[in-house]
Amino acid sequence: MAKMRKRLEEILEKVRTGEVTPAKALDLLVDYPYCELDFAKVDHLREVAKGTPEIVFGLGKTPAQISRISLEILKKGSNLLVTRVEPAVWSEIKAQLPRAAYNEAARTVSLIQTEPPAGNGTIFVLTAGTSDIPVAEEAAVTSEVLGNATERIYDVGVAGLHRLLGQYERIRRARVIVTVAGMEGALPSVVAGLVRVPVIAVPTSVGYGASFKGLAALLAMLNACPGGVAVVNIDNGFGAAFLASQINHI
């Protein structure tokens, strides 16, 4: 964000001093507020307005589309995060993005070119079970790309409550906690009963038939008894981490 804001300030200052004409400034800002591709509008103003660059949802986009959008974002000096990129798609685009990192569990492509503003504390990402890790990893990678110290604690669900209690001293250090759970979705309620910080609950589609692909966990989390629990949509690790990051940067 700092790099993009500085460029805009330099152009405006040159207009003020008469070094650059308004018409020339418009030419320099041709890609603002967005760059028009034939299939997408890459939003460069978002980083100035919201403090974070546009984050790309990869599912449903072709490898060529993901590559072109990613290169446009990187060209402006912004950091890159693409979510829901399947391994087969990554194998087709990695040559175009040689410096980017791919997290196979999270299905994310990321590249930090400029260190983002740091959060004020640590975001903890917890899962109820090992099967919830892909969604949790999406949250953890998002949290890190947005500038947050991030710690992972996995497989501490209510089926063995002693596992969670064994991590209590670590969890107490969190400023925000993201809890990821399928099945009956009980973990966020238990965690919120133990801590005094915001808990963001992520239901996952993990579970047997009556879990209805995450709907049972979603409804359970929406009915959480302790205060301080916010709930995002099923499997939405990105959304949970984005909200957690906003809280952590206040």
PyMOL commands that set and color helices and strands:
alter all, ss='L'
color gray80, all
select helices_A, chain A and resi 2-17+22-28+45-50+63-75+87-93+130-145+158-165+168-171+187-192+209-222+237-248
alter helices_A, ss='H'
color red, helices_A
select strands_A, chain A and resi 34-36+41-43+56-57+80-83+101-103+108-111+122-127+149-153+176-181+199-203+229-231
alter strands_A, ss='S'
color yellow, strands_A
deselect
rebuild
show_as cartoon
